[in-house]
Amino acid sequence: MTARRSKTERPVKKSAAVYKKVALSLKSKPAAPPEPSRRIAFLGAECYPFVKTGGLGDVMYALPRALRGLGCAVRVLLPCYRCIPEAYRESMRDRGEFMLELCADGRSYPMGIRELERDGVVYDFLDNEEFFGCGNPYTDLARDIPRYCFFSKAALAALNYLDWIPDVLHCHDWQAALAPVYLRTLFAETPVGRAKSMLTIHNLRFQGIHNLPTVLYWSALPYHLVDYRLLKQGYADANMFKCGLAFADSITTVSETYAAEIQTEFYGEGLDAHLRFHSWKMRGIVNGIDTSIWNSRTDRLIAATYGEADAPDKKKRNKRALQERLGLEQDESKMLIGLVSRLTDQKGLDLLSAILPELLDGSTQFAFLGTGEARYEEAFRRFESEHRGTVSASILYDEPLAHQIYAGADAFLVPSLFEPCGLTQLIAMRYGTVPIVRETGGLKDTVLPYDAGNDTGNGFTFDRYEAPLLLDAIRRAEEVYYRDRERWDGIVLRDMEKDVSWENSARQYRELYLHLRPEEALAEK
Ligand code: ADP
């Protein structure tokens, strides 16, 4: 586009210096986003900063923003839970209200669309008091099945209502898995029916399995989907994720290793054969983290900000502050190992509980942050009360404390049984905190094992899911930390320099979107 010049305006003779300046500014301008762009609708059960319980919330926030930088228009559709902070609720504007026919017997529910925009991404919150008035994203399946049938259908109805027809409907986890199914059944002849669909597996353990009559009632899906290749599972159950995976035009999961693992019986959660059948349309793309939120240089939640150059010094200050806050002995020479996690079976906490007594010799300290299963919460509380000053267990969800642990700890534990991608090891590396991880899923793809011979690698790893191997990995880390600080600082530096941003992965998603061409015939409608 040429700029319009008024008649009175005269071309000004520019000095060489000015031209140089212009040339420089042109040079430093970010490259124009690659053409053509795509319209993407994101559907998922959580999204930071409105509601977050784990990594899905981070991805739903960060990936749309990264895609926007690549020229995509992105709209994020979410349930309007009561637990969304009032400050956000107040800034939402009403975009419309209508009745949504939901159930097999024609029962309808009112739904409202409430919208807000942040940094160029539009968020549409789908509101219904009966389904989302109770607060948190996940309750029990008896409640969650109806509310996520409602959510998937309401999202498609909202896109039609708003007349914002995406090229790709990017759905996340089982809670949004019926959307690709509706797209090719009940909504096939509606405007949104032109879109292609992508379903991303963030965690295959949760699939939305419930008895068939209940799912058929709430979803109102046609009976011919009651087929073992689609909705049916076992003798009398329906599996919402399985059906979504069958209907989706593309399946992604959050690391290449997890994409391969879930096609095996051990990791497949009963869907390995189904995934092998659909593997032709499945890809693994590793997650990134939002480096504007997770940035040790600018993080206002930590005691001292730092970059690569002053990390060794400033991390000590952060460690002191963390030790003080958590009631740990304030001694910067002690290695401090952090863990920030949901406290569930998945996270390898049984291994950790088994070896912790052996590690508690008064030198290395531990800072645990998490909530979850009672047995782990109790075990960590017990360790804390028996080893005050050496172990701290914060059994709560606390974003600021999480930041302080990432910044103040020396090493970070992720000994998971399975880990689709894992964000905590990425955040830890970004903060120069050395990960100790099991070689599974995204942990394997993102943490290069330390090789003492060549002095290379990002962290300490172990392969089989066995407590002695975890113990060995921690001992190897201690060895380098206590005996060869120069090498340790080298690992810290490599971790901080590692690219864990969304940049690369967002490009891969965009490439996939470009291959998913909307139905051209319908597109012309
Ligand atoms: P998952 O999605 O399986 O829970 P991820 O590693 O993908 O695991 O993501 C976990 C995210 O949740 C990270 O951003 C982590 O910092 C955060 N998190 C987990 N537990 C807590 C907690 N108790 N307090 C604060 N943040 C937490």
Residues whose N, C-alpha, C, O or C-beta is under 5 A from the ligand:
A	BS01	ADP	T53 G54 G55 L56 V340 S341 R342 L369 G370 T371 L396 Y397 D398 E399 A402 G422 L423 T424
